[in-house]
Amino acid sequence: MTLATTLDNAMDACPFDSLGWFEIKGKWLVRCWHPGATQVTLLNKFSGEPIGDMECVDEKGLFEFSWPKKTKRCTLDFHITRTDCEYRICDSYQFADRTFEDFDHDHNHLFKNMGAQLCEATGPDGKKVKGVRFAVYAPNARAVSVIGSFNDWDGRRHLLNSGADGVWRLFVPGISAGDQYKFELKDQGGTMLPHKSDPYGFFKEQYPSFASIVFDHEQYQWQDKKWRDRALPDWRQVPINIYEVHAGSWRQADGQPLGWTGLTEQLIPYVVDMGYTHIELLPVSEYPFDGSWGYQPVGLFAPTSRFGTPDEFKAFVDACHQANIGVIVDWVPAHFPADEHGLAKFDGTALYEYSDPRRGWHPDWNSYIYDYGRHTVCDFLISSAVAWLEYFHIDGIRVDAVASMLYLDYSRESGEWVPNVDGGNHNYEAIEFVKRFNETVYSLHPKVITIAEESTSFDGVTRPVFAGCLGFGFKWNMGWMHDSLQYLQHDPIHRRYHHGEITFSMVYAYSENYVLPLSHDEVVHGKGSIIGRMPGDEWQQVANLRAFYGYMFCHPGKKLNFMGNEFGQGAEWSHTRSLDWHLLQYEKHSGVQSMFKDLNHLYANEKALHQLDCDPEGFTWLNHDDADSSVISFARFSPGREEILIVVTNFTPVPHEFYRIGVPESGYYEVIFNTDAGVYNGSNFDMGAGFNSFNESRNGQSFSVEVRLPPLATVVMKKKLN
């Protein structure tokens, strides 16, 4: 096969061996490949001076030009004449050095070298030429080209050069931010694969093109220095109150998502007013299918273009920080979809996924599983996490579906999975990956928090890696969420028989650092809304909801609430439409919202509700055995018991006139919060402003108070300081 034929079939793995500048027999030789050209004229790029017409050595498009070596070399442009057009370009293959130089294999920052990197190349005359260096990992490909708007999507025009490290590279001059591109790959048999988006791309188009877009991260000027320079918080001791948001459906205008600009204008003021500390976004990494809500990502380095440009996303994060709101993103290293333009069979082989479907395929989600045993895959994933922290100033990463990574038999029957080397079901490779992820994140960015969605009792999820554990900062308390909601669905008359469901969480409350979630998972797939699961008539439903929220905010653990829960969204959440904001015209919904806002501020302002969230010294049961009354009571403490709160929840619609509760100290206990208050559309049962203690022991405490308990309500009392 001739050189021209090889090039015409886009099959040359080492084009620098045959294209560009060469020294042959004391002369300079320039060889270029321009398929379809009838004439190629060499020009001095910067002066425009013609140098000469190149000789056509093969009509398919191969041209050569030579001149004495004593002639001073210059940076070249090529004037191309075709039967249908003429154009001028700067040929890539005169920049061999720039293609390979300064390629840093920093395993945690691959995004600074891979993909499409805006840069400059130095020509033979020392002058600079702007362009883009493309780099893609495809060790098993026979040939790779970059195609795009700059070369009419012709894979013959820009063949990348293979490297011993499996990375294909090429500097293409003249390309700038905004240009579209994809990678065209041939497998080892020479078969062309579906065109691939850039795995490291920062900006991608939506269906049907799914093209990547060259992006300049240096343009945006951040204004969040004050936020970034703040003191390192002890996350275990500060209030963390998260508002979980799906960007496309929080609020819409004329049936369309607000986008990052609209969310900056509307969501941030709402979050500030409501008293949240963080916004957690359902995955915003680029994804092809709306209905996946982002949990089937193909662009782990790119904010989805559904809602705007990467710079508009940066502006959203920036505005959050200026409003003292942290931003957490859902990150999905547990699986990826089979879409042809994505990572699946990227170079014709299982490059990112396990090759054995018993390990490499998720039956639940019909998606591939990353091969955590390959350092290249782990480098790719961890670099993605670091990119979100450094390029987008993200404050926290919530890792989705951790359990599915840890267990080889996750959602599989016998015979459908492969045991580890010890015959067990733990995926040792995934475990080591998770440890490395947490070590890397916390070493590079110690102010960031990592959160695991881990639904099993895997030991040590939030204990440090140096202790042999996974190293997350926090873990979603899925058990608390499921048990609490299950308890609340019982009619109050039957709750006495299920009392353990509401108290069991304290058995393990300090085994990990927990976040109490009322997440999106609880308001989809036929589960209905949170308020819709409350029993009783309309009043009782709302009262149950208010009482539950009060109990949640007083229970140890950081807080997370999915959008709409805070005002009693009635319908099950749908990603296709806005929340039902019109419900706020009704008092029962506006009352819930008002109460939720006050709960947020109560949680933030009362040290006893957050400083010892992760320490058993911050909690004691007063009475967890009163199943017959369906009443629970407990105390929360600040460090050194400087502040004491008494929390009582009545989970029945029956008030209690003379309810005795043990308290740890004598004094006056002032009612500081009552979910039954009239301002929240409660019954406004008159329980009084506070209670003096009696020197009478109760519930293992030396003192007690006698209170009037409202129906279906949570009451918080605070011991007044002398």
N, C-alpha and C positions, 0 to 999 in steps of 0.2 A: 504494500500500500504506500503510495507516494505521500510526501508531507502534505501537499495540497488536499489530497483525499482525506487524510486523517483530520486535518483542520476543518474541512468542509463537512465532515461527519461529527464535528465537535467531540473528538475522541482523544485529543492530545492532553496527557496528564502533566507534561513538562514543557509548556510553550516557550519558556525562556531559553530552552536549549536551541530553539530554531528561530525565534522572533526577537527583534530589538537590535542592539548594537553588538557588533563582533569585530575583532581584529583578525584579518585573514591576509596572509602574505604581504604584510607591511601596509595594508590598507584598512580603512574603516569600511565596514559593510553594515548597512541597515536593511533589515528584511521585515516586511510587514504583511499582514493578512487582512484584506478587506473584500469579503465575498461580494460579488456583483459589480465591483469597480471595473471600469474600462480604462481609467487613467488615474495615476496618483502622482501629485506634484509635491515635492518637499519644500517647506517654507521655514525660515527662521521664526520661531513662535512669537518672539517679542518685537522684532523689527518688521516682520512680514515679508522680508526679502526672499525671493525665490532662490532655491538652491539647485533644483533640477528635477526633471521628470524621472520617475522610477521605472525600471524595466519590468515588464510583466513576464514572469518566468513560468506562470501557469494561469491559464485563463479563468480558473475557478476563483482567483483573487489573490495570488501570491506575487509580491513585488519586491525588487531589490534595487539598491543604489549603493555605489561605492565611490570613494575618493581617497586621495593620498592621506596617510596617517598624519603628515605634517600639518594638514588642514585642521584648524581649531574646531572642535566639536561645539555644537550649540543645541539648545532644546528645540525639538522639531514639532511643527504642525504638518498635517497631511491634508492637502486639498484633494478631495475625492470626487471623481466624476463618474456618474452612473448614467445609464440610458434614460432614467426617469428624473434624475435630480443631481445637484451638486451640494457638497457641504464640506466643512473644515473641522477637523478634530485633532486632538492631541493624543497620540498613540500611547497605550498603556505600557508596551513592552520595552520602552526606553527607560523605564523606572524600576528596573529589577531590584536595585538596592533598597529603594523605599518599600517595596513589597515585603521584604523580609526583615529589615532593620527595626530595632526598638520594639520587638515583639516580646512582651513581658509575660511569662507564664506564672503570674501571681494567681494561685488557684482560687483565691477568694474574690478576685476582681477581674475575672475573665471578660466581663462586659466592657472593660476599657480597651480591649484588643480585638475581641471577636465581633462578628457582625459587620456593620457598616460604620466605620470611624472616619469622621471628617479630619483631614490632615493636609500637610503640604509635602511635596516631593522636591528634591533638588535636582535640577537638570545638569547636563554635562558642563554647562557654562556657569554653574553656581547659582542660577536664578531659581526662584521658588514658583511652584505650580500648585494650585489648590485642587483638591479632589477628595476621593474617598478610598480608603483601603478596605476591601472586603476580605473577610476571613470566615470560613465555615469548616466545622469538624465533620469529616466524612471519610474515615480511613478505608472503607471498603468500596468506595466508588471507583469506577474506572475513569471517569472524567466529570468535571464540574465547571459550569459556566454561571456567570451572573447575567441576568437578563433584566431589562427594564425599559422605561420610557426613553432612556438615553441611547438605546441601541435597537429600537423597534422590536424588543423582546426576541431578539435573534441570538440563540445560544452559540452560534459560530463566532460572534464578534468579540466576546470577552471570556476566553477560557482561563480559568484559575490554574495556578501552579501548585502541584501537590508538594507536601513536605513530609519529612520522616516522622513528624509528630501526628500525622493524620489530618493536619489542618491545610486547607487549600486557601491560597491567598492571591490577591491581585490589587494593585493600585490603579484606579481609573480616574484620570484627570478630568476636570471640568464638571464633575457632578457636585451638586450642592444640596443643602437641606430642602426637603420637599420632593425630591426625585423618588419615583417608585422603583422597586426592584423585587426580584425573586431569585432563587437558585434553581438551575436546571442540572439534574444529576443523571448520570448513566450508571447502572449497576455493573457488576463485573462481567456480565454477559453482553454488555453494550446496549441493553434495553433502557430507553428513556423512562424515568420515573415521573410521577406527577410533580408538577412544579411546587417547590417548597417555599413557604415563608421563612424568614430569617429567625432561627431559634433565639438569637440574641437581639432581635429587632426592638427598637424603642417605640415604634409607631406603626400601626397596621391599618389597612383599609378593611371595611366590612365586606360581606357577601355582595357580589359574587367573586370579586377579584382576590380578596385576602392578600393583596400585595403589601409588602413592607415598604416603609417610607423612611428615607434618610432623615435623621433628626439631630439637631444641634442642642446639646444640653447646656452649652455655655451661654446661651442667650438670656435665659431667665435670671433676674436679679432678686435674690431672696431678701426678705425684710424681717426675718424671724430670729435675728441674732440674740435678742434678749431671751427668747424662749430657749434657744439652743445652749446659751451660756448659763442657764439657771443651775442651781446646786443639784447635785445628784440626790434624788429622793430615795428614801427607804420605802419601796413600794408596798411592803407588808404593813406599814404603819400609816399610810396616807389614804384618803378616800379615793377609790376608783369606782366610778359610776358611769357605765358605758351605755351609749345609745346606739343600738345596732340598726344599720340602715341599708336598704337596697336602693342604690342611687337612682334607678329608673322608675321607681314607683312610690317614693316618699310623697312626692307631690308632682302633679303634671300640669301642663298648660296646653289646653286644646288637645288633650289626649297624647301629648308628647312629653318625654322626660325633660326636666328643667335643664339638665346638663350641669357641668361643673360651675359655670358662671351663675346660673340660677340658684344652685345649691349654696354657693357662696353668699348670695344675697338673701336667701330665705332660711336655709337650714341652720346656718351658724347662729344667727340671732335667736332662733327658736331654742337651740341647744343651750345657749348661754342663759336665756331667760328661765329655762326649765331647771337649770342647776346641774347639768351633767358635766363630767370631767373629760370624757372621751367620746369620740365618734368611732364606731367600728363599722367598716364598710364590708358588705359581702364582696366576694372576690372581684377586684377590678382589673386583674390581669386579663389581657385580651382573650376572648373566647368566641367560638363561632355560633353557638346556639343560645338564643335568648332564654329558652326554657331551662337551661342549666343553672341560671342565676350567677354564672361565673365559675361554677364548680367543675367545669370541664375546660380548663384553660389550654391555649396553644401558644400564648405569648407571655412568658413569665417575666419579661422585662418591660412590657408595654402596658400602660393604662389603656383600657378599652377606649377606642375612638368613638363609641356610641355616644359618649357624654362630652366629647370635646378633645382638644389636643393635649399632649403631655404637659405643655406649659400652662394650660387652663387648669389641669389637675394640680400642678404645683401651686398655682395661685390659690386654689381652694385650701390646700394644706397650709400654705403661708397664712391665709386669713384665719384659719383655725388657731394657729399658734399665736397670732397677734391678739386673739380673743381668749387666750389661755385654755384652749381646748386641744387635747392630744388626739392624734389620728392613728387608729389601728386598722390594719388590713388583714382580711382572710387570705391565707396563702395555702396553695394546694400542691404539695409535693407527693401526694399519695397516689395519684393516677393522672392520666391524660387521655384525651379522646383519640379515636381512630381516624379522624378527618385527614384526608390525603395530603392537605397542604401543611400539616403539622409534623410532629416528631415520629409518627408511626412509620416503621420500616424506612427510616430516613434516607439511608444510603443503599437501600435494597436489602439490608439486614436489620436484625433487632439491635439497633445501636443504642437506644435509650431504654428499651424495655427488656425484661427477662425473656429469653427465647422460648423457654418452656411455658406454655400457657397455664400450667398448674401454678406457676409463680407470677407469670407476666400478664394475666388477664383477670380483671375484676368482674365476676358474674353479676354483681349487684348493679354496677354502673356501666357495663358494656364498654369498658375502657382499659387501656394498658396500664401496667404497673412499672414504675421506674426500676431499673436494675441497680440497687443500692450497693452491689458488690463491685461495681466499676467506679474507679476514682474519677473518671471523666464525667460520669453522670452526677456524682456527688458534688464535684466542682461546679458543674452547671447549676445545680439546684441552689447551693449555698451562695454562689455568685448572684443568683437572682434575688435572694433575701437581702444580701448586702446592697445591691443596686437600689432596692426600695428604700433602704435606710439612708443612703448617701445621695442619690440623685433626686429623691422625692421627699426626704426628711421625715419619713414615717417614724412614728414613736413606738409602735408595737406590732408584733406579728402573731396572729392567731393561726395555729397550724391545724388544718382540717383533717379529720379522719385518721388520727394518730393510731388508733387501735388497729385499723386495717393494715397499717404498715408493720406493726409489732408482731402480729400473729400470722403465721403461714397458713393456718386453717381458717382464717377469718371468712365467715359466710360460705364455707365449703364443707361438703360432706366427706365422709371417709373415702379415700381413693382419689379425691380431687385435689390433693395437695401433697407436696413433697416435704418430708421432715428435714430438720437441720442435721448437722453432722453428729449430734448427740441423740438423734431420734425424737427430738421435741418439736414444739410448734412455734417457738420463738424465732423470728427472723433476725439473726445476729447481725446481719449486714445493715438492716434498717435501723436497728438499735444503735449501732455505731454511727450511722449517719446522723441520727437525731442528736446524739451526744455532741458530735462535731458541729452541727448546726448551732446548738446553744452555746457551746464554747466560743465559736467564732463571733456570733452576734454580741455576746456580752463582753468579749475582749475588745472588739472594735468599737462598740457603742454601748457603754455600760448604763446609760440612761434609758435604754430601750427595755421593753418588757416582752417576753414571749409567753404565749398562752397555748395550752394544749387542749384540743377537743379529744379527750380520751375517755372512752365509755366503759372501761373495765377497771378492775382493781389492780392493774399493773403497779408494782411497788416502785416508789421513788420517782414518780414523774416530775415532782417539783423539788427534789433534793439535788445537790450539786453533782456535777460530773465527777469531780475528784473523789466523791464517795461511792463511785460506781453506779450512779443514778443518771436519769435522763437530762436533768438540768434546766427544765422549764421554770419560768418565774411563777406561773399560775396554771391551774387546771380547771376546766369547767366541771362543776359539780352536777353531773347528769343524774346521779342518784337522788339528790335533793329535789331536782326539778320533777322527775318522774313520780317520786313518792308523794310530793306535795300536791301536784295536780291530780293524782289518783285519789288522794284523800278528799280533796275539795269537791270532786265529782259525786261523792256520796251525799245522799240526802242527810241533813243535819241530824235527823232522828236516828240514823244508822251509824253516825260517825264514831259513837262510843265503841263500836265493835272493830274499828280500824284505827284506833288511836295511835298505835305504833307507827303508822305510816307518816305521821306528822312529827314524831319525836325521834325517829330512828337516825336521822341525819347527824345528830350530835354524837352518836357513837363513833363516827369516823371524821368529824368536822375538822380535826387538826392533824389528820394523817397526811394531808397535802395542803398547799396554799390554794384556796379555792376561790373561784368566781361563781356566784349564784346566777345561772342564766335563765331568762325567759326568752328563748331564742326564736328565730324564724322557723326552726324545725317543729315547734309546738303549735304552729298556726297554719299548717299546710297538710296536703295529702289526706284530706277528709277529717282532720282533727278538729276543724272549726277554729273559732277564736277562743281566747282565754275566757272572756266573759260568757261566751256561749256554752262553756262547760260547767258553769256554775248552776247549781240546782235552785229550785224554788221559783216564786213569781218574780216579776220584774224588779221589785224593790229588793228582794232577797238576793237575786243575782248580783246586783250592783253592790250591795252590802257585803256579800261574800268576797267580791273582788277587792273592795277597799280593805277589808280585814286581812286578806291574804297579802296584799302589797305591804301593809304595815308590818306584818309578821316577817316578810322577806327582808325588808330594810333593817330590821332589828336582829335578824339571824346573823351569826358570824359569817364572814365572806364578803368579797367584793361583789359588785352588782352589775348585771347586764340585762337590758330590756330591749326587746325588738320594737321597732316603730309601730305605733298604733295601739300597743298595749296600754300606753299611758293615758289614753282617753276612752278605753273600752271599745276599740274597734269591734263592730258586730259581726262583719263578714270575715270569712277565711281570707287570708292574704293571697293576693294574686300579683305576679310580677308585671302583668299587662296593664294594670290600672292604678290610679292614685288611691291612697288611703281615703277613708270616708270622713274627710274633714268637716263636712256639713253636719255631722252628728253633734258637733260642739254647740249647736244652737239649742240643744236639749240639756236641761239642768243635770240629768243623771250622768251625762258624758262630760260636761264641763266641770261638774263636781269632782269626778274621778281625776280629770286632768289637773285641777287645782290642788287636789290632795297629793297627787304624784309629785307635782312641783315642790310642795312643802316637804314631802318625804325626802326628796333629793337634797334639799337644803338642810333638813334635820340631820341626815346622814353625814353631810359634810361638816356641819357645825359642831356636832356632839362628838367629842373625842372618844367617848366610851363606845361609840358605834363603829369606829374604824381603826383606832390605833392598835388594838389587840385582836384584830380580825383573825390573825393566824397564830394566836397564842392562847392556850387554855386558861391562862390567868385572867382573861378578859370576859369569862362567861361562867355562870353557875345556874343550874336548874333551881328554881324555887318549888315548882310542882309540875312534874311531867306525868303524874299518875292519875289525874282527875279525868278519867275517860268518861265517867257517867255524866259529867257536866260538859265534856268536850272543851275544856279550858286548859290552856298551858300558860305557865308563867316562868320567867327567868330574869336574871340580872345581867347587865353588861357593865363592865368597868373600864375606866381609863387606867394607864399605868399607875401603880401604887394606890389604886382605888381612890384617887383624888376626886373622881366624878363617878356617881353611881346612877344607873338608870334601871328602873323596874318596868318590865314589859309583860303585859297580860293580853292574851287573845281569847275571846269567846267565840267559838266556832258554831254556836247555835243561835237561833233567832229569839232566844229567851233571855231577858235581862236577869241579873243576879243582884238582889238588893244588899245583902250582907255577906260579901265574899271575902274571906280571910286569906291573906297571903303573907308568908314569912318574908322578912327583909333583913339584910345583913347588918344594918346599923340603925340606931334610933334617930329620930328626927322627923322633919316635915317633908313629905313627898308630894311635889307639885305636878299636876297633870300638865304636860307640855305638848302632848299630841293625842288626838282622838279621832280615829277614822270615821266615827259616827257623828262628828260635828255637823251642825246644820249647814255651815258654809260649804261642806262637801256633799250636800244633798242627803245627809244622814238623818236619822230619826231625832237627833239632838237630845237624846236621853240625858237627863240632868244627873250627872255623876259627881258634881262638885268640882271645885278648883284644886283640891288636894287633900291629903290625909296625914294626920299625926300618927306616929307609930305607938304601939302598945308594948309594954315590957312583958310580952307574952310570946313564948317561942312558938314557931310553926314552921313546918317544912324543913327542919334541920337548922333553922335560923333563930337567933336569939330574940328577935323582935318580929312584930307583925303589923300589918295595916288591914283595916276593914274597908272595902271599897264597894261602890255601886257599879256593876259592870254593864255597859250597854250591850244590846244584842248585836251579834255578828260584827264584832269590832275588835280592833287592836288599840290598846291604850298604852301610852308611854308616860311614866312618872320619873321625875328627877329629884334626888335628894338635895334639898337646899343647903348651901354651905352656911355655916354659922357666921 
